[in-house]
Amino acid sequence: MSHMVDNHLTPQRRDPQLKPRDPLEFDRRHSDSPITQLQLQHRSWVLLYGPSILFDLVLVLILLFILSRQPCEILLIQSCLTNVRETESAVTDLGDVYNLYEDRGTLNVLSRLPVPPLRKTLDKYLQSIKPLLLQDDLHDVSTFGSAYQQRVQWANAFETGIGATLQARLVALDKKSPHNWLDDNFWLRKAYLEWRAPLLINSNWWLIFQDDLEIPGLAKNGFSETVVGISPWQIRRSASLVYHTLVYKDTLSENEHLPGLTKTQVWLNDSNRKMWNVARVPRLNCDVHTTKPHLSSPDARSIVVLIHDFFYVVEVCDGSRKPLSPATIERRLWSCVSDVERRLVSGERAKPIGILSTDDRDRWAENYDRLRSLSPVNGQTLDTIHHSVMCLSLDHFTSPIGSPEIHPRDCKGEIKEHLHLVRSSWNGRNRFMDKPFSLVVDPLTRAGAMGEHSPVDALVPSIATEYAIVQGVSDDSYTLSPEAVSGESPTPNGWRNLEWVTDDQIECEFREAEERAKAIIADSDDNVFHFSAYGADWIKTQARLSPDAYIQMALQLAWFRTRGSFVATYETALTRLFHHGRTETIRTLTNDSCDWARSMCDSTVLQSQRKYELLSRAVQTHTRLTREAATGRGIDRHLLGLRLLMKPEDGETADLFSDELFQRSQTWKLSTSGLSAGYQFRGTGFGAPYPDGYGINYLAGPDLIKLGIESKRSCKETSTEAFIDAIALALHDMRDICLEGLNSTQLTARL
């Protein structure tokens, strides 16, 4: 099946004539964005979006604040929030939500994540399993009435029995926890650190950036002299991205203690701190995070650079921790490239330690301990990597080695290739998987980022990278062309090679780990899809529906059409209103979503007006669940906390938790997450959590919906290409029923 007009993959481009450092120009550049339109039409948008639009508005204003670096921007943010809240209070009943956004004095303290009432969680859980029970009934697995009543009995027994005890324990634990009951005690360990699967594709996130229009077209198409495969404009763009990422990082850090910050600013500042100068360290059974280095440590103001699998540490900040100029960073990066050239010419080959980080976590833990035991040099090198601000991978390849394909820029195949290389390279080499933030730049100046997921959720690095991308490579500190800089003598200071001591066992592990990484990469069916027939603007203004919920319904319909059944579906909701808030689950699968999807496949339901009514109801239900999840009233984190506080060794059991349906309702074979409009991203992605499912990230722009989809080639039931076709068909069909359904409604009203 063709994608019709949806194969159009031309990205929205930045106007090179604009001065990106001018906040007014930054604002004008985004004047057609949904966020800017909100400022002009916030009343109608609130009805469609609910509280989530507040966060998008604040993020843009925070970026303006960073660009101008003027504290007065905070007053503008507060003023906009006040105006939006006043309108919202007049047209909605979300008072409990907006209280959480209140700026309560100058204490900059977020609300505490609540422990939800037990009865409400149980009622919501019972409601959420109805679609699965009804599906069992249709397939003669069980009778809905009796099966549902059995779960009601188990829930009631839980409430009055062991559940009451567990709830009391959870409340008591919360009182003893410095931040909240979830993050302090369970979340990192259960959601990330205990997982033993390789981080490669399975856990790490990835983003690919739009091109920088200030870079000459010849450089983008490979017509540049290179040194060991590294091109001059590749280094310049890398230096620019590093510099502007540091500016973003430091500006947030400098202003985090200013009085009167909004709740969103406080959350973003807190999250920003967790992303830098740390790493995940492999340990048997459960990994750990490193502690941050002392501010006086040279490692704290350095980045780690990977070139041909060689590791270098490069100081990118001065003694007062201010970023060095892009030109200085550029020269130091070239010095590292020159050192790699010298080593390769002499016959030296790098020890590809990074490939070990792609392995099963217990296997990596064993090799990690062996490395440290072989020599103190290895321990010092690992500590330097862990304590560095971030990693930068300078790739010397632009496609898999030996690949005969040469794709024109911005075609579907080229974007897919770029996505794969940023995510994992073609064989897992020249990467270090344990850092939360790594930039990746190739000889064609294509750039992206990938990172370890546990310290922060992908939205946080996406904000940092969007700021860095917008700035571009032009800077007054550059006095020479990139080609001229590449011909200079290496600078003697500010960088050094990181040494490793290995033995035959570790050398063998390199080869075996690479083969396992190649197998993971080969099994990954990963692609991006740019749907260009319409975007968020049309969904809001014409269909009169929430874009996020609308896209979620498209995914439900695509799954149902390709699999003939429904499945538990996960959508991420950020609990950013709360101190140390992370995520909650939005259970997309509901009775209303099923009723609508079935109607789209039922030949007896002919009226588009009826299908539109069912879609509207499903969207409203999803919007309500989103609101509840974002405001601490979801169920899955609460159920997790209760289950983990049980004491099986003391004979404590609960039919509610041992029920196979409880497990099935949390088997997220359709795992989804949305980011911002994604103006600066060509594509995004994360791995499918189950071998017979999909991992889907999407970005809803005004006129374009971008989706990153990953599945496993080894599963005969999944196909990323087929699912893309199903999504495209669903989105086209949904537009048709919205137009026809609304026209019928309006005609009926006139009659």
N, C-alpha and C positions, 0 to 999 in steps of 0.2 A: 504494500500500500504506500502510495506516495504521501509526502507531507504537504503537498500543494504549496501554497505560498510560505509555509512555515520553515522551509529550508533556507529562507533569507537569513543570512548570518552576519550581515554588516553591522558592526557594533556602533553604538552612539559614541561620537568622538568629541574630544575636548577642543574648543576653538583655540588654536595656537596664538592668536593675536591678543587674547586676554592675558592680563597679568595675574597669575593665580595667587600671588601673595596679597593682593588687594582684596579685603573682605567684601567690598561692594561688588567687585567683579565676580568673586566666588558666588555671591548671592544671585547676580544676574545670570550666571552660567546655569544655575539650578532653578531659574525662574519658571521653567515649565515642568518642574518636578512636582509630585504630589505633595511634598512637604511645604513648598512655597505656596502652592495653591491653597493649602490648608489655612495659611495665614490670611488669605483673602476670603475664604469661604468656610471658616471653621465650624459654623453652625451646622450646615448640612453634613459635613464630614464626620462630625462626632456621632451623628445618628448612625452612620454606616460603620465606623471603625471602633467606637467605644474608646476605652482608655488607652489602647495601644498607640493611637496616633499622637498622644502627648509625648511619648518617648521619641518618636521619629522627629518631631518638631524640636525637641530639646537637643537631640544629637546634632542637627544642622547648626543650631545656635552655638553649641559647644565648639564645633569646628570653626565657626566665625570667630569665637573668642580666642581660640588657639592661634588663628591666622593673624589676628590683630594684636594678641598678647596684651590686651587692655582689660583690666578688671571691670571697667564700666559695662562690658558686655553682659556680665552677670545680672545687672539690673534689667537689661533688655529681656533676658531669659525669664526672669521673674515676672516682668510685666506681661509678656506673651502668655505665660502660664495662667496668670490672673485673668486675662481677658478670655482665654479659652474656658477656664473653669466657670466664669460667670455665665457664659453662654450655655455650657453643659448643664449647669444646675437648673436652667430654665426649660430644657428640653428632654432631660433624661432622669432616671431614678437611680443613678449610680452614686449616690452620696457616700456610701462606704468606700468606694474606689477613690473618689477625689479627696477624701480626708487623708488618704495615704500620701497624696501628692502635696499636701499642705507644707509650706515652708514655715516650720515652727521655730521661730527665733533664729538664732545664729549658731546653734549647737551642731549643725550638720550631722545629725544622728538619724539613721533610718529606723523604721519600725521593726519590731522583732517578729520573726516568722511565727505565726500562731500554731498551736496544736488544735486541729479542727475537732469539733464535737463528734463523738463516736457514732451517735445515731445518724447524723447527717452523712457521714462517710459511708456507713452501711447502706443507707437508702440509695445513695448515688451509685454505689457498687452494684446493687441489685438491679438498678435501672440499666446500667452499662452492659450487663450480661444478657439482657433480653434478646438482642439480635442474634447472638450465638445460639441461644436456646431455641429460638424460632427457626433458625436454620437447621438445627438438629431435628426439629419436629418435621420440617419439610422433607428431610432425607431419611425419615423413619428411624432416627437414632434414639430418640426419646420423645415422650409426649410433653409438650410445653407446660401444660397446667401442673402436672404432678412434679416435673423436674424443677419448675420455678418455685413451687411451694416448698420443696425440699430445701432449696437454698434460702428461702425466707426463714424457715425453721432454724437452719444453721446460723444465720445472721442473728436471729433473736436470742438463741442460746449463747452465742458469742458475746452479745451485748451484756447479758446479765451474769455471765460466767467469767471465763478467762479473759474476755475482752475488757471487762471493767478493770481487772487487775493490771492488764497491759497498759491500758489508758492511764491509770494512776502512775505506773512506772514511767511512762513517757512524760507526763506532766512534771514529775519529780526530776527526771533527767534534764528537762528543759530549764528548770530553775537553777540547776547546778552548772549549766553550760554557759560559757562566756558570750557566745554569739547566738546560737540557736541549737535546738535539739538535733537537727538533721546534719548540718555542715560540720559541727564539732565532733560528731560521734559516728556517723554512718556513711555519708555520701561519697566522699573521695574513695574510701576503701571499697565499698560495695559496687559503685558505679564504674570505677576505673582500676584502682591499684591492685585489686585481687584478680583481675582478669589476666589469664595466662596467654591468650592469643597474641600473635605478633601485632605491634602497633601499625605496621605497614598496611595501609588500606583499611584494615579492620577497625581502627580506632582514630587515627590521625585525620585531621581535616585538611583541605587544600583549596586554594584560590588561584585563578590566573587573571592577570591584569590586562587592561587595555594598553595599546601601544602608546608611547610618548610621541606626540606629533612634532616635537622639536628635534627629534632625531632624523637625520637624512634618510630618504627612502633607500638609497644604495646600501647603507649600513644595515637596514632592516631586512634586506634581501640577500645578504651574504657577500656583498661586494666590498669587503674590507680585508686588509692584511691582518693576519692573526699571529699571535705568539702562543705556541702550544695549543692552538685552537681557541684562544681567548682574544676577543676583538676589542679595539679601543672604545667604541661606543658602548659595548657591554660593560666595561669597567666604569665609564662615566655614569651610565644609568644606575649601576650598583651603588656608586658613591653617593649619588643623589638620593636614592631610596633609603640608604642607611642614614644619611644626614637628616632627612626630613622625618624619618621614623623616630630618631633620637630627639628631635625638636618636639614632636608630639608627646613622647614619653615624658620629657623633662618639664614641659609646660604644664601638663596635668599634675605632675608631682609638686611643682613650685606653688601651685595655686590651690592645692587640696585643703589647706587650712584657712583659706579666706572665709570670712563670715558670710552667711546668707546664701550658701550654695543650695541649689535645688536638690531634691531627692535623687533625681537621675544623675546629676553631676557627682554626688557623693558615691553612688553605686559605681559609676564609671571610673572614678578615681581609685576606689578600692579594688576594682577588678584589674585596672591598669597596673597596679603595683605587683600583682601576682604573676604577671606574664614575663617579667624580665629578670635576668641574673639568677635563674633557677633551672632545675632539670629534674626529670623523673629518673630515679636510680633503680636498676633491677635488683630484686631480692627474691629468694625462693618463697613462693606462696603469695607474697604481697609486697609490691614495690613501695618505695618511699620517695619523698621530695627532699631535695637538698635545702639546706639553710642558705640564706643570702650572705654574700661576702661582706666584709667590713667596707665601708665607703672609701677608706683610704687604700684599699687593695687595687693594684693595677688591673686585675681581672675584672673588677666592677665597672671599669670604664673602657672595656675592650669587647670586640666581637671575635668569633672564631670563623675563619674562612677556609672552605674546602675547595681545592683545585686538584683534579686528577687523583683524588683520594688523599692528598697531602693535607695536613691540618696546620693552620697558621693562626696565631693570635695577633690581632691588630688593635692598637690603642686608637680609639675614635673620639675620646673626650680628653680634655685637659685636666690638670690637677684639681680644678674646682668643679669637675664633672660637667663642664659645658661642652657641647659638641664641637669638634674641630671642623674647619671649613670643608666643604665638599672637595675642593681642590687638594687639600692635604690628605683626605681619605683616599682620593683617587690615586695619588702618588704612592701611597703605602700599599694599596692593592696591586699596583703595577710592580712594586718591588717584590711582592709575593709571587707574582706571575714569573718574573725574571728568575727568581730562585727555583721555581719549578722547572723552568727551561734548563737551567744549569744542571739540575739533578737528573732530568730525563736524558740530556745529552751525554752525561757521564755514565749512563746505564742504570741508574738507580730507579727503583720502582717503589711506589708508596705501599705502606702496610694498610690495607683497607679496613681499618678498625670500625668504621661506620657501618659496614655491612653486618657486623655482629648485632647492632642495635635493631636490625629488621627481624630478628629471630624470635622464636617463642621466648616468653619472658623468663621462664626458669632456665632455659638453655643459655640465654644471654646473661642471666645472673651468675651461672657457673663460670662462664668465660670472663665476665667482669671481675669476679673474685680472683680468677687465675691471673689475669693481667696485673692486678694490684700486687699479687704475691710475687710476680716475676721480678719486679724492680720498683723502687721508689719513683723512678722517672715516670712510669705509667700512672701512678697515683697522682703525681703532680699535674700531668697532662689532663687526666680526667677531671681533676678539681678545677683546672683552668677552663675547660669546656663547660662544666656545670655552672661556674660562677660568671661566665661571660654574659653580656647583655643578650645576645642572640647569635644565630649562625647565619652565614651567607655562603651559598653554594654557587660557585662559578663553574658552569658546565662547559665542556669543550665540544659537546655534541648537540645537534638540533633534531635528531631522529634516532630511532634504535639503530645500533651499529649493524651495518650490512643491509639495512632496509633500502629497497630500490625506489620507494615512493618519494617524490618531491611534490609537496603540496603548495599551491599558491597561497599567499597570505590571505587570511580571513575566510578561506573556504572551510567547509564542514570538516574535512579530513585534517586540515592544519590545526584547527582549534582542538580537535580531539587529541591529536598528537602532542600539542603543547600541554594539555591537561595531564596526560599520562606522564610526561617527563617531569613536570613540577611535582606531581603526586609521589613519584617513586623512582624517577629515572627509569631507564629501560631494564635495569638489572638490580636496582636497590643501592647502587654505588654512589659515592660522592654526596651522601646524606648522613645526618645524625638524627635519628628518629626521636630522641628523648628530650629535645629542647621544645619549649612551648611555641617558639616563633623562629622560623627560618625563611629568609629570602632566597629565591632561586632565580638566576639570570643566565640566559644562554647567549651564544655568539650573535644571534640575530636581534639582540636586545629585548627579546620576549622575557617577561618577568612574571613571577608569581610568589606565593608563600604557602608553606605547609607547617603544621605544628602538632605537638602532643596535646591532647585534649583536656587533660585532667585539671590543670590550674584554672583555666577560664573556658567559657564557651566561645564558639567560633565568632559570634558577633563582636566580641571585644577586639581581637586582632583585625577583623574586617574594617572596623572604624579607623584603627591606626593606619592600615595600609591604604585606605581610601584617601586619607589626608596626605600621605606620602606621594601617592600617584598623581594627585591633582597638582602638586607643585611643579613637576616637570624638571628637566635637566638644566635649564638655563639658570645661571647664577653669576653674580658679579665677581665671585671669587675665582672663577675660571679665567685665566689669562692666556692659556694656550689651547690649541685644538686637541682633541683626544689623541689624534695621531702623533702630534708633537710630544705630548706627555709620555706616550708609549715608548718613544725613542730615548728618553732621558736615562741617565744612570740611576740605578736603584738607590733609594734613600736608605741610609744606614740604620736609622733609629725608628722606633714606634711599631716594630713588628718583629716576629721571630717564628721560626718553624717549631712545631711541637713534635717531640720525639717519642718513639715507642720502642719497647723492648719485647720481642715475641720469642716463641719457641716453635718446635715442629707441631705441637698439638694445636696451638693457636693458628698457625699457618693452614693446617688442615681444616680448622673451623671456618676460616675465611671462605674456602672453596665450597664447603657444605652449606654454609649459611647463604651464599650467593645462589646456589641451586634451589634452595628452599624459597628464597625471595623471588627468583624467576618464576617458580611454580605459582606463587600467590599472584604475581603480576599477570601471568598468562591466564589465570582463571578469572581475573577481574574484567567484567564486561561493563566498561565505564564510558559514558558519553555525555555530551551537553546537547540541549535542544532549545533553540530560540524560536518561540512561537510569536510571529509578528502580525497576525491578523488583527489583534487588538490587545489591550493591556488593562492595567488597573483603572485608568480613567474611564474607559467604556463600561467596565463592570460597575463602577460606582455611579456614574451619571446616567447611563442608559439602562443597565440591568437593575440598578438600585440595590445592589447587594455588596456585602463585604468581600473585597478581593481575596483575602486569605481564606475565608470559609468557602468561597467559590472555587478556588483552586483545589482545596481539600476535597470538595465534592467531585471535581473532575478526576482526581486520583481514585476515589472510590468507584466511580463508574468505569474507569479504565481497568481496575483490578477485577471488577465483577464481570466485565465483558471478556476478559482474557482467561479467567479462572473458573467462572461459573458459580462462584460462592463469595462469601465475605470473610474478612479476616480482621483480627484485632489490629488497630492502627494507632501509631504513636505520632503525635506532633509535639514539638518542644514549646513550652511556655516558660519564659524567663520570669522568675520571681524576684525581679530587680527592685521591687518596692521595699524589700526587706534587707536588713543587715546580714551580710554574708549569704544573700539569696542566690540560688543557682537556677534550678529548673523544676518544673512540674510537668506531668503528662496531661495532654489533652486527648481524651479518648474519642477519636473522630468517628468511629463506628457507632451509630445510634439507630434506633428504630426508624427515625425520620430519614436518615441518609439511605438506609436500605429501601424504604418505601419509594423514595425518589428514583434510586438507581434501577429498581425493578420496573418502575413505570416506563423508564427509558428503553427497556428491552421487552416490554409487553405490548404485543400488537393490538390488544383490546383497548389499550389506553391511547386514544387517538387525539384527544384535545390537548393542544399545546398549553392552553390556559391552566388545565389541571396539572400538567407536568411542571409548569412554572410555579404554581402554588405549592406543590410538594418540594420543589427546590428551595423556595423561599423559606418554608418551614424548616427544612434541614439546615439551611444557612443560619437561621435564627437560633436553632438549638446549638449549633457549633459555636456561634458567637457567645452564647451564654456560658458554655463550658470553658471557652477561652478566658472569659472574664473571671470565672471562678478559679481556674488554675492559676492565673496571674496574681490573684489577690489572696493566695494562701488557702483557698477552699477546694483544692483538688483532692484526689483520694489516693493516688498511688504512692506518694512519699509517706503519707500517714500510714497506709497499710504496711509499707516496708518497715517503718519504725516499730509498729506493733509486733510484726512477725519476728523481728530481730531481738525483741526483748523477751520472747518466750524462752523458757528453760526446759528443753526436752530432757535434760539429764535428771530433772526433778519430776518427770512424768507429765509435763504440761503439753497438751495437744489441743488442736482446734480443727473441727471438721471443715470450717470455712477455708482454712489455708491448705488442707490436704486434698481438697476437691480438685479434680483434674481441670474443671472449668476455671477455677481460680488461676491456675497456671496458663491455661489457654488464653484467658482474657488479657494476659500480660506477655504473650508471645508475639512480639511486634514484627511480623513479617513485612509489614509496610511501615517503614520508619521514615518520618518526614520532618523537615525543618525549614522555615523561611527566614531569609535575611532581609536587608533593606532593598531599595529599588535596584541597587547594584549597577549604578552608572559606570563605575570604573572597573567592573569585572567582566571578563569574557565568559567565565564559567566558574563553578564551584563544585564541591563534592565531599561525600563521606561514604564509607562502606556499608553495604547491607549487613545487618546484624545476624541474619539467618541465611543459610545457603539457598533456600528456596524463596527468598524475599527480595525486597528492593530497599536501597538507601537513597532518598530523594531530598535534594536541597533545591529551593526555588527562590527566585527574585522577581517580584512583580513591579515592573516599571510602568510608566504611564501608557506606553504604546507597545510594550514588548514584555513577554514573560519568559524568563530564562530558567531552565531546569537542568540540574546535574543529577544523573541517574546511574547507580551502580548495582550490578547483580553478578551472579556467578555463572560462568560458562558451563561449569560441570553439572548444573541443574537443568534438566530438560524442561522444567515447568516455567523457567524464567528466560526472558530475552529482553535486553535493554532496548534494542531496535523495535521489537514488536510492542513493547510498552509505550515507547515514544509515539508510535502510530496510534495506539489506543488513546493516549492523552490528547493528541491532536484531534482525533475524531470526536472525543468527548467535548473538547472546548468549542469546536465548530457546532456540534449539536446543541450545546448549552446556549450558545448565542442565538441559534434559530428559535429555540423554545422561549427564550426571554423576549425576543422581538415579537414573536407571534402571540405569546401569552399576554404581554403587556398591551398589545393592540386589541386583543379580544376583550381584555378587562376594560380598557378605555371605551370601546364600542358599547359594551354592556352598560357602562355607567351613563353614556349619553342617551341610551334607550330608556 
